[in-house]
């Protein structure tokens, strides 16, 4: 296992662990990775926003970056 930078292009089937200080660890499997240009425009960014479509325990979720201050 190795740390992954958010926005790193990961292939489908890659397993992720999301660590949190105030919540239990969550385990995901990547379904799809893309750069969401629409969200980038909405957030007034010059590039797309890295987004992962993931699955955990049969549920599908989107992990999307939020701009830092």
N, CA, C and O atoms as a Maestro MAE file, in Angstrom:
{
 s_m_m2io_version
 :::
 2.0.0
}

f_m_ct {
 s_m_title
 :::
 protein
 m_atom[276] {
  # First column is atom index #
  i_m_mmod_type
  r_m_x_coord
  r_m_y_coord
  r_m_z_coord
  i_m_residue_number
  s_m_chain_name
  s_m_pdb_residue_name
  s_m_pdb_atom_name
  i_m_atomic_number
  :::
  1 25 0.856 -1.173 0.000 1 A "UNK " " N  " 7
  2 3 0.000 0.000 0.000 1 A "UNK " " CA " 6
  3 2 0.899 1.233 0.000 1 A "UNK " " C  " 6
  4 15 1.953 1.251 0.635 1 A "UNK " " O  " 8
  5 25 0.458 2.272 -0.732 2 A "UNK " " N  " 7
  6 3 1.213 3.529 -0.793 2 A "UNK " " CA " 6
  7 2 0.239 4.696 -0.762 2 A "UNK " " C  " 6
  8 15 -0.915 4.555 -1.166 2 A "UNK " " O  " 8
  9 25 0.695 5.848 -0.285 3 A "UNK " " N  " 7
  10 3 -0.156 7.037 -0.323 3 A "UNK " " CA " 6
  11 2 -0.400 7.465 -1.774 3 A "UNK " " C  " 6
  12 15 0.465 7.293 -2.633 3 A "UNK " " O  " 8
  13 25 -1.568 8.016 -2.032 4 A "UNK " " N  " 7
  14 3 -1.940 8.493 -3.364 4 A "UNK " " CA " 6
  15 2 -2.276 9.969 -3.257 4 A "UNK " " C  " 6
  16 15 -3.005 10.389 -2.358 4 A "UNK " " O  " 8
  17 25 -1.743 10.744 -4.173 5 A "UNK " " N  " 7
  18 3 -2.089 12.165 -4.221 5 A "UNK " " CA " 6
  19 2 -3.464 12.304 -4.850 5 A "UNK " " C  " 6
  20 15 -3.755 11.659 -5.857 5 A "UNK " " O  " 8
  21 25 -4.324 13.152 -4.258 6 A "UNK " " N  " 7
  22 3 -5.647 13.326 -4.838 6 A "UNK " " CA " 6
  23 2 -5.489 13.941 -6.208 6 A "UNK " " C  " 6
  24 15 -4.779 14.933 -6.374 6 A "UNK " " O  " 8
  25 25 -6.136 13.367 -7.171 7 A "UNK " " N  " 7
  26 3 -6.015 13.811 -8.555 7 A "UNK " " CA " 6
  27 2 -5.141 12.883 -9.377 7 A "UNK " " C  " 6
  28 15 -5.054 13.026 -10.597 7 A "UNK " " O  " 8
  29 25 -4.487 11.921 -8.709 8 A "UNK " " N  " 7
  30 3 -3.703 10.927 -9.446 8 A "UNK " " CA " 6
  31 2 -4.658 10.038 -10.227 8 A "UNK " " C  " 6
  32 15 -5.642 9.541 -9.679 8 A "UNK " " O  " 8
  33 25 -4.370 9.842 -11.494 9 A "UNK " " N  " 7
  34 3 -5.230 9.004 -12.337 9 A "UNK " " CA " 6
  35 2 -5.063 7.548 -11.914 9 A "UNK " " C  " 6
  36 15 -3.983 6.975 -12.059 9 A "UNK " " O  " 8
  37 25 -6.123 6.956 -11.396 10 A "UNK " " N  " 7
  38 3 -6.099 5.566 -10.948 10 A "UNK " " CA " 6
  39 2 -6.980 4.724 -11.856 10 A "UNK " " C  " 6
  40 15 -8.038 5.172 -12.298 10 A "UNK " " O  " 8
  41 25 -6.545 3.522 -12.128 11 A "UNK " " N  " 7
  42 3 -7.314 2.645 -13.006 11 A "UNK " " CA " 6
  43 2 -8.483 2.009 -12.253 11 A "UNK " " C  " 6
  44 15 -8.463 1.887 -11.028 11 A "UNK " " O  " 8
  45 25 -9.493 1.611 -13.013 12 A "UNK " " N  " 7
  46 3 -10.654 0.925 -12.433 12 A "UNK " " CA " 6
  47 2 -10.164 -0.318 -11.691 12 A "UNK " " C  " 6
  48 15 -9.268 -1.021 -12.160 12 A "UNK " " O  " 8
  49 25 -10.752 -0.575 -10.549 13 A "UNK " " N  " 7
  50 3 -10.392 -1.738 -9.748 13 A "UNK " " CA " 6
  51 2 -9.381 -1.436 -8.654 13 A "UNK " " C  " 6
  52 15 -9.156 -2.272 -7.779 13 A "UNK " " O  " 8
  53 25 -8.761 -0.248 -8.686 14 A "UNK " " N  " 7
  54 3 -7.809 0.137 -7.644 14 A "UNK " " CA " 6
  55 2 -8.551 0.290 -6.333 14 A "UNK " " C  " 6
  56 15 -9.625 0.890 -6.288 14 A "UNK " " O  " 8
  57 25 -7.977 -0.254 -5.255 15 A "UNK " " N  " 7
  58 3 -8.591 -0.148 -3.933 15 A "UNK " " CA " 6
  59 2 -8.030 1.072 -3.212 15 A "UNK " " C  " 6
  60 15 -6.819 1.293 -3.218 15 A "UNK " " O  " 8
  61 25 -8.904 1.866 -2.589 16 A "UNK " " N  " 7
  62 3 -8.513 3.057 -1.840 16 A "UNK " " CA " 6
  63 2 -8.977 2.943 -0.396 16 A "UNK " " C  " 6
  64 15 -10.022 2.357 -0.115 16 A "UNK " " O  " 8
  65 25 -8.200 3.501 0.506 17 A "UNK " " N  " 7
  66 3 -8.619 3.657 1.895 17 A "UNK " " CA " 6
  67 2 -8.624 5.148 2.185 17 A "UNK " " C  " 6
  68 15 -7.606 5.816 2.006 17 A "UNK " " O  " 8
  69 25 -9.757 5.678 2.631 18 A "UNK " " N  " 7
  70 3 -9.885 7.079 2.970 18 A "UNK " " CA " 6
  71 2 -9.769 7.203 4.491 18 A "UNK " " C  " 6
  72 15 -10.616 6.695 5.226 18 A "UNK " " O  " 8
  73 25 -8.727 7.876 4.953 19 A "UNK " " N  " 7
  74 3 -8.485 8.040 6.384 19 A "UNK " " CA " 6
  75 2 -9.073 9.360 6.853 19 A "UNK " " C  " 6
  76 15 -9.032 10.358 6.133 19 A "UNK " " O  " 8
  77 25 -9.619 9.361 8.061 20 A "UNK " " N  " 7
  78 3 -10.204 10.560 8.628 20 A "UNK " " CA " 6
  79 2 -9.889 10.602 10.114 20 A "UNK " " C  " 6
  80 15 -9.877 9.569 10.783 20 A "UNK " " O  " 8
  81 25 -9.631 11.812 10.632 21 A "UNK " " N  " 7
  82 3 -9.350 11.952 12.061 21 A "UNK " " CA " 6
  83 2 -10.587 11.741 12.921 21 A "UNK " " C  " 6
  84 15 -10.486 11.286 14.060 21 A "UNK " " O  " 8
  85 25 -11.756 12.072 12.376 22 A "UNK " " N  " 7
  86 3 -12.965 12.036 13.191 22 A "UNK " " CA " 6
  87 2 -13.992 10.987 12.764 22 A "UNK " " C  " 6
  88 15 -15.087 10.922 13.322 22 A "UNK " " O  " 8
  89 25 -13.633 10.161 11.767 23 A "UNK " " N  " 7
  90 3 -14.552 9.116 11.302 23 A "UNK " " CA " 6
  91 2 -13.777 7.837 11.069 23 A "UNK " " C  " 6
  92 15 -12.559 7.879 10.898 23 A "UNK " " O  " 8
  93 25 -14.454 6.699 11.059 24 A "UNK " " N  " 7
  94 3 -13.753 5.441 10.758 24 A "UNK " " CA " 6
  95 2 -13.210 5.438 9.330 24 A "UNK " " C  " 6
  96 15 -13.751 6.104 8.446 24 A "UNK " " O  " 8
  97 25 -12.139 4.682 9.120 25 A "UNK " " N  " 7
  98 3 -11.586 4.531 7.772 25 A "UNK " " CA " 6
  99 2 -12.647 3.960 6.846 25 A "UNK " " C  " 6
  100 15 -13.457 3.127 7.252 25 A "UNK " " O  " 8
  101 25 -12.637 4.420 5.582 26 A "UNK " " N  " 7
  102 3 -13.576 3.899 4.582 26 A "UNK " " CA " 6
  103 2 -12.770 3.290 3.451 26 A "UNK " " C  " 6
  104 15 -11.710 3.792 3.078 26 A "UNK " " O  " 8
  105 25 -13.293 2.201 2.912 27 A "UNK " " N  " 7
  106 3 -12.615 1.456 1.860 27 A "UNK " " CA " 6
  107 2 -13.428 1.551 0.579 27 A "UNK " " C  " 6
  108 15 -14.636 1.312 0.594 27 A "UNK " " O  " 8
  109 25 -12.777 1.900 -0.538 28 A "UNK " " N  " 7
  110 3 -13.431 2.103 -1.811 28 A "UNK " " CA " 6
  111 2 -12.715 1.329 -2.907 28 A "UNK " " C  " 6
  112 15 -11.535 1.000 -2.787 28 A "UNK " " O  " 8
  113 25 -13.445 1.045 -3.972 29 A "UNK " " N  " 7
  114 3 -12.867 0.521 -5.209 29 A "UNK " " CA " 6
  115 2 -13.180 1.520 -6.306 29 A "UNK " " C  " 6
  116 15 -14.335 1.905 -6.492 29 A "UNK " " O  " 8
  117 25 -12.145 1.943 -7.039 30 A "UNK " " N  " 7
  118 3 -12.329 2.920 -8.117 30 A "UNK " " CA " 6
  119 2 -13.088 2.276 -9.270 30 A "UNK " " C  " 6
  120 15 -12.725 1.194 -9.730 30 A "UNK " " O  " 8
  121 25 -14.141 2.939 -9.735 31 A "UNK " " N  " 7
  122 3 -14.889 2.515 -10.921 31 A "UNK " " CA " 6
  123 2 -14.402 3.321 -12.116 31 A "UNK " " C  " 6
  124 15 -14.192 2.776 -13.200 31 A "UNK " " O  " 8
  125 25 -14.223 4.640 -11.908 32 A "UNK " " N  " 7
  126 3 -13.837 5.520 -13.008 32 A "UNK " " CA " 6
  127 2 -13.130 6.745 -12.437 32 A "UNK " " C  " 6
  128 15 -13.454 7.201 -11.340 32 A "UNK " " O  " 8
  129 25 -12.164 7.273 -13.185 33 A "UNK " " N  " 7
  130 3 -11.489 8.522 -12.834 33 A "UNK " " CA " 6
  131 2 -11.632 9.476 -14.012 33 A "UNK " " C  " 6
  132 15 -11.472 9.066 -15.161 33 A "UNK " " O  " 8
  133 25 -11.929 10.729 -13.744 34 A "UNK " " N  " 7
  134 3 -11.966 11.719 -14.815 34 A "UNK " " CA " 6
  135 2 -11.686 13.108 -14.242 34 A "UNK " " C  " 6
  136 15 -11.776 13.333 -13.035 34 A "UNK " " O  " 8
  137 25 -11.342 14.038 -15.151 35 A "UNK " " N  " 7
  138 3 -11.188 15.450 -14.791 35 A "UNK " " CA " 6
  139 2 -12.480 16.131 -15.194 35 A "UNK " " C  " 6
  140 15 -12.780 16.241 -16.383 35 A "UNK " " O  " 8
  141 25 -13.240 16.585 -14.231 36 A "UNK " " N  " 7
  142 3 -14.550 17.165 -14.468 36 A "UNK " " CA " 6
  143 2 -14.431 18.648 -14.831 36 A "UNK " " C  " 6
  144 15 -14.340 19.509 -13.955 36 A "UNK " " O  " 8
  145 25 -14.433 18.927 -16.133 37 A "UNK " " N  " 7
  146 3 -14.283 20.306 -16.613 37 A "UNK " " CA " 6
  147 2 -15.470 21.181 -16.199 37 A "UNK " " C  " 6
  148 15 -15.295 22.371 -15.937 37 A "UNK " " O  " 8
  149 25 -16.671 20.607 -16.137 38 A "UNK " " N  " 7
  150 3 -17.861 21.377 -15.771 38 A "UNK " " CA " 6
  151 2 -17.734 21.940 -14.359 38 A "UNK " " C  " 6
  152 15 -18.039 23.109 -14.124 38 A "UNK " " O  " 8
  153 25 -17.283 21.108 -13.419 39 A "UNK " " N  " 7
  154 3 -17.098 21.585 -12.043 39 A "UNK " " CA " 6
  155 2 -15.999 22.630 -11.977 39 A "UNK " " C  " 6
  156 15 -16.084 23.583 -11.202 39 A "UNK " " O  " 8
  157 25 -14.951 22.447 -12.802 40 A "UNK " " N  " 7
  158 3 -13.881 23.445 -12.840 40 A "UNK " " CA " 6
  159 2 -14.389 24.803 -13.273 40 A "UNK " " C  " 6
  160 15 -13.985 25.827 -12.722 40 A "UNK " " O  " 8
  161 25 -15.273 24.818 -14.254 41 A "UNK " " N  " 7
  162 3 -15.860 26.080 -14.719 41 A "UNK " " CA " 6
  163 2 -16.724 26.691 -13.616 41 A "UNK " " C  " 6
  164 15 -16.649 27.891 -13.352 41 A "UNK " " O  " 8
  165 25 -17.541 25.859 -12.978 42 A "UNK " " N  " 7
  166 3 -18.420 26.350 -11.917 42 A "UNK " " CA " 6
  167 2 -17.617 26.924 -10.747 42 A "UNK " " C  " 6
  168 15 -18.053 27.873 -10.095 42 A "UNK " " O  " 8
  169 25 -16.438 26.340 -10.486 43 A "UNK " " N  " 7
  170 3 -15.600 26.809 -9.386 43 A "UNK " " CA " 6
  171 2 -14.595 27.877 -9.835 43 A "UNK " " C  " 6
  172 15 -13.742 28.300 -9.056 43 A "UNK " " O  " 8
  173 25 -14.704 28.308 -11.095 44 A "UNK " " N  " 7
  174 3 -13.833 29.311 -11.682 44 A "UNK " " CA " 6
  175 2 -12.367 28.892 -11.650 44 A "UNK " " C  " 6
  176 15 -11.478 29.717 -11.442 44 A "UNK " " O  " 8
  177 25 -12.129 27.592 -11.861 45 A "UNK " " N  " 7
  178 3 -10.764 27.075 -11.946 45 A "UNK " " CA " 6
  179 2 -10.365 27.012 -13.413 45 A "UNK " " C  " 6
  180 15 -11.228 26.893 -14.283 45 A "UNK " " O  " 8
  181 25 -9.090 27.089 -13.694 46 A "UNK " " N  " 7
  182 3 -8.623 27.026 -15.081 46 A "UNK " " CA " 6
  183 2 -8.513 25.595 -15.577 46 A "UNK " " C  " 6
  184 15 -8.318 25.370 -16.772 46 A "UNK " " O  " 8
  185 25 -8.631 24.642 -14.695 47 A "UNK " " N  " 7
  186 3 -8.541 23.229 -15.085 47 A "UNK " " CA " 6
  187 2 -9.752 22.477 -14.563 47 A "UNK " " C  " 6
  188 15 -10.566 23.026 -13.820 47 A "UNK " " O  " 8
  189 25 -9.862 21.230 -14.954 48 A "UNK " " N  " 7
  190 3 -10.936 20.385 -14.446 48 A "UNK " " CA " 6
  191 2 -10.687 19.997 -12.997 48 A "UNK " " C  " 6
  192 15 -9.595 20.200 -12.467 48 A "UNK " " O  " 8
  193 25 -11.692 19.448 -12.375 49 A "UNK " " N  " 7
  194 3 -11.610 18.987 -10.995 49 A "UNK " " CA " 6
  195 2 -11.460 17.470 -11.014 49 A "UNK " " C  " 6
  196 15 -12.285 16.788 -11.622 49 A "UNK " " O  " 8
  197 25 -10.414 16.911 -10.357 50 A "UNK " " N  " 7
  198 3 -10.276 15.467 -10.334 50 A "UNK " " CA " 6
  199 2 -11.431 14.828 -9.577 50 A "UNK " " C  " 6
  200 15 -11.761 15.236 -8.464 50 A "UNK " " O  " 8
  201 25 -12.038 13.829 -10.191 51 A "UNK " " N  " 7
  202 3 -13.194 13.155 -9.606 51 A "UNK " " CA " 6
  203 2 -13.045 11.643 -9.771 51 A "UNK " " C  " 6
  204 15 -12.651 11.151 -10.829 51 A "UNK " " O  " 8
  205 25 -13.364 10.933 -8.718 52 A "UNK " " N  " 7
  206 3 -13.347 9.467 -8.754 52 A "UNK " " CA " 6
  207 2 -14.769 8.953 -8.534 52 A "UNK " " C  " 6
  208 15 -15.434 9.365 -7.584 52 A "UNK " " O  " 8
  209 25 -15.231 8.074 -9.388 53 A "UNK " " N  " 7
  210 3 -16.468 7.349 -9.114 53 A "UNK " " CA " 6
  211 2 -16.012 6.070 -8.432 53 A "UNK " " C  " 6
  212 15 -15.219 5.311 -8.990 53 A "UNK " " O  " 8
  213 25 -16.510 5.831 -7.232 54 A "UNK " " N  " 7
  214 3 -16.055 4.698 -6.429 54 A "UNK " " CA " 6
  215 2 -17.243 3.906 -5.901 54 A "UNK " " C  " 6
  216 15 -18.385 4.363 -5.937 54 A "UNK " " O  " 8
  217 25 -16.945 2.712 -5.413 55 A "UNK " " N  " 7
  218 3 -17.972 1.855 -4.828 55 A "UNK " " CA " 6
  219 2 -17.484 1.374 -3.473 55 A "UNK " " C  " 6
  220 15 -16.316 1.016 -3.320 55 A "UNK " " O  " 8
  221 25 -18.378 1.365 -2.487 56 A "UNK " " N  " 7
  222 3 -18.099 0.761 -1.186 56 A "UNK " " CA " 6
  223 2 -19.363 0.068 -0.712 56 A "UNK " " C  " 6
  224 15 -20.445 0.654 -0.703 56 A "UNK " " O  " 8
  225 25 -19.212 -1.166 -0.326 57 A "UNK " " N  " 7
  226 3 -20.340 -1.958 0.186 57 A "UNK " " CA " 6
  227 2 -21.562 -1.875 -0.715 57 A "UNK " " C  " 6
  228 15 -22.688 -1.789 -0.227 57 A "UNK " " O  " 8
  229 25 -21.348 -1.899 -2.025 58 A "UNK " " N  " 7
  230 3 -22.449 -1.902 -2.976 58 A "UNK " " CA " 6
  231 2 -23.018 -0.536 -3.308 58 A "UNK " " C  " 6
  232 15 -23.900 -0.430 -4.161 58 A "UNK " " O  " 8
  233 25 -22.535 0.511 -2.656 59 A "UNK " " N  " 7
  234 3 -23.009 1.874 -2.936 59 A "UNK " " CA " 6
  235 2 -21.992 2.587 -3.806 59 A "UNK " " C  " 6
  236 15 -20.786 2.410 -3.627 59 A "UNK " " O  " 8
  237 25 -22.468 3.392 -4.747 60 A "UNK " " N  " 7
  238 3 -21.569 4.185 -5.583 60 A "UNK " " CA " 6
  239 2 -21.521 5.618 -5.058 60 A "UNK " " C  " 6
  240 15 -22.543 6.187 -4.677 60 A "UNK " " O  " 8
  241 25 -20.328 6.184 -5.045 61 A "UNK " " N  " 7
  242 3 -20.097 7.538 -4.547 61 A "UNK " " CA " 6
  243 2 -19.182 8.270 -5.504 61 A "UNK " " C  " 6
  244 15 -18.530 7.653 -6.347 61 A "UNK " " O  " 8
  245 25 -19.132 9.586 -5.375 62 A "UNK " " N  " 7
  246 3 -18.159 10.388 -6.098 62 A "UNK " " CA " 6
  247 2 -17.254 11.044 -5.066 62 A "UNK " " C  " 6
  248 15 -17.731 11.638 -4.098 62 A "UNK " " O  " 8
  249 25 -15.940 10.935 -5.277 63 A "UNK " " N  " 7
  250 3 -14.964 11.657 -4.457 63 A "UNK " " CA " 6
  251 2 -14.447 12.783 -5.326 63 A "UNK " " C  " 6
  252 15 -13.854 12.540 -6.378 63 A "UNK " " O  " 8
  253 25 -14.667 14.015 -4.894 64 A "UNK " " N  " 7
  254 3 -14.313 15.189 -5.690 64 A "UNK " " CA " 6
  255 2 -13.479 16.122 -4.845 64 A "UNK " " C  " 6
  256 15 -13.755 16.317 -3.662 64 A "UNK " " O  " 8
  257 25 -12.448 16.704 -5.457 65 A "UNK " " N  " 7
  258 3 -11.586 17.644 -4.735 65 A "UNK " " CA " 6
  259 2 -12.339 18.940 -4.489 65 A "UNK " " C  " 6
  260 15 -13.193 19.337 -5.282 65 A "UNK " " O  " 8
  261 25 -12.017 19.586 -3.394 66 A "UNK " " N  " 7
  262 3 -12.547 20.920 -3.173 66 A "UNK " " CA " 6
  263 2 -11.365 21.874 -3.148 66 A "UNK " " C  " 6
  264 15 -10.308 21.530 -2.618 66 A "UNK " " O  " 8
  265 25 -11.521 23.061 -3.708 67 A "UNK " " N  " 7
  266 3 -10.392 23.990 -3.751 67 A "UNK " " CA " 6
  267 2 -9.991 24.410 -2.349 67 A "UNK " " C  " 6
  268 15 -10.845 24.610 -1.486 67 A "UNK " " O  " 8
  269 25 -8.682 24.544 -2.120 68 A "UNK " " N  " 7
  270 3 -8.213 24.988 -0.806 68 A "UNK " " CA " 6
  271 2 -8.067 26.498 -0.812 68 A "UNK " " C  " 6
  272 15 -7.871 27.115 -1.859 68 A "UNK " " O  " 8
  273 25 -8.166 27.074 0.357 69 A "UNK " " N  " 7
  274 3 -8.065 28.542 0.482 69 A "UNK " " CA " 6
  275 2 -6.635 28.984 0.378 69 A "UNK " " C  " 6
  276 15 -6.351 30.179 0.460 69 A "UNK " " O  " 8
  :::
 }
 m_bond[275] {
  # First column is bond index #
  i_m_from
  i_m_to
  i_m_order
  :::
  1 1 2 1
  2 2 3 1
  3 3 4 2
  4 3 5 1
  5 5 6 1
  6 6 7 1
  7 7 8 2
  8 7 9 1
  9 9 10 1
  10 10 11 1
  11 11 12 2
  12 11 13 1
  13 13 14 1
  14 14 15 1
  15 15 16 2
  16 15 17 1
  17 17 18 1
  18 18 19 1
  19 19 20 2
  20 19 21 1
  21 21 22 1
  22 22 23 1
  23 23 24 2
  24 23 25 1
  25 25 26 1
  26 26 27 1
  27 27 28 2
  28 27 29 1
  29 29 30 1
  30 30 31 1
  31 31 32 2
  32 31 33 1
  33 33 34 1
  34 34 35 1
  35 35 36 2
  36 35 37 1
  37 37 38 1
  38 38 39 1
  39 39 40 2
  40 39 41 1
  41 41 42 1
  42 42 43 1
  43 43 44 2
  44 43 45 1
  45 45 46 1
  46 46 47 1
  47 47 48 2
  48 47 49 1
  49 49 50 1
  50 50 51 1
  51 51 52 2
  52 51 53 1
  53 53 54 1
  54 54 55 1
  55 55 56 2
  56 55 57 1
  57 57 58 1
  58 58 59 1
  59 59 60 2
  60 59 61 1
  61 61 62 1
  62 62 63 1
  63 63 64 2
  64 63 65 1
  65 65 66 1
  66 66 67 1
  67 67 68 2
  68 67 69 1
  69 69 70 1
  70 70 71 1
  71 71 72 2
  72 71 73 1
  73 73 74 1
  74 74 75 1
  75 75 76 2
  76 75 77 1
  77 77 78 1
  78 78 79 1
  79 79 80 2
  80 79 81 1
  81 81 82 1
  82 82 83 1
  83 83 84 2
  84 83 85 1
  85 85 86 1
  86 86 87 1
  87 87 88 2
  88 87 89 1
  89 89 90 1
  90 90 91 1
  91 91 92 2
  92 91 93 1
  93 93 94 1
  94 94 95 1
  95 95 96 2
  96 95 97 1
  97 97 98 1
  98 98 99 1
  99 99 100 2
  100 99 101 1
  101 101 102 1
  102 102 103 1
  103 103 104 2
  104 103 105 1
  105 105 106 1
  106 106 107 1
  107 107 108 2
  108 107 109 1
  109 109 110 1
  110 110 111 1
  111 111 112 2
  112 111 113 1
  113 113 114 1
  114 114 115 1
  115 115 116 2
  116 115 117 1
  117 117 118 1
  118 118 119 1
  119 119 120 2
  120 119 121 1
  121 121 122 1
  122 122 123 1
  123 123 124 2
  124 123 125 1
  125 125 126 1
  126 126 127 1
  127 127 128 2
  128 127 129 1
  129 129 130 1
  130 130 131 1
  131 131 132 2
  132 131 133 1
  133 133 134 1
  134 134 135 1
  135 135 136 2
  136 135 137 1
  137 137 138 1
  138 138 139 1
  139 139 140 2
  140 139 141 1
  141 141 142 1
  142 142 143 1
  143 143 144 2
  144 143 145 1
  145 145 146 1
  146 146 147 1
  147 147 148 2
  148 147 149 1
  149 149 150 1
  150 150 151 1
  151 151 152 2
  152 151 153 1
  153 153 154 1
  154 154 155 1
  155 155 156 2
  156 155 157 1
  157 157 158 1
  158 158 159 1
  159 159 160 2
  160 159 161 1
  161 161 162 1
  162 162 163 1
  163 163 164 2
  164 163 165 1
  165 165 166 1
  166 166 167 1
  167 167 168 2
  168 167 169 1
  169 169 170 1
  170 170 171 1
  171 171 172 2
  172 171 173 1
  173 173 174 1
  174 174 175 1
  175 175 176 2
  176 175 177 1
  177 177 178 1
  178 178 179 1
  179 179 180 2
  180 179 181 1
  181 181 182 1
  182 182 183 1
  183 183 184 2
  184 183 185 1
  185 185 186 1
  186 186 187 1
  187 187 188 2
  188 187 189 1
  189 189 190 1
  190 190 191 1
  191 191 192 2
  192 191 193 1
  193 193 194 1
  194 194 195 1
  195 195 196 2
  196 195 197 1
  197 197 198 1
  198 198 199 1
  199 199 200 2
  200 199 201 1
  201 201 202 1
  202 202 203 1
  203 203 204 2
  204 203 205 1
  205 205 206 1
  206 206 207 1
  207 207 208 2
  208 207 209 1
  209 209 210 1
  210 210 211 1
  211 211 212 2
  212 211 213 1
  213 213 214 1
  214 214 215 1
  215 215 216 2
  216 215 217 1
  217 217 218 1
  218 218 219 1
  219 219 220 2
  220 219 221 1
  221 221 222 1
  222 222 223 1
  223 223 224 2
  224 223 225 1
  225 225 226 1
  226 226 227 1
  227 227 228 2
  228 227 229 1
  229 229 230 1
  230 230 231 1
  231 231 232 2
  232 231 233 1
  233 233 234 1
  234 234 235 1
  235 235 236 2
  236 235 237 1
  237 237 238 1
  238 238 239 1
  239 239 240 2
  240 239 241 1
  241 241 242 1
  242 242 243 1
  243 243 244 2
  244 243 245 1
  245 245 246 1
  246 246 247 1
  247 247 248 2
  248 247 249 1
  249 249 250 1
  250 250 251 1
  251 251 252 2
  252 251 253 1
  253 253 254 1
  254 254 255 1
  255 255 256 2
  256 255 257 1
  257 257 258 1
  258 258 259 1
  259 259 260 2
  260 259 261 1
  261 261 262 1
  262 262 263 1
  263 263 264 2
  264 263 265 1
  265 265 266 1
  266 266 267 1
  267 267 268 2
  268 267 269 1
  269 269 270 1
  270 270 271 1
  271 271 272 2
  272 271 273 1
  273 273 274 1
  274 274 275 1
  275 275 276 2
  :::
 }
}
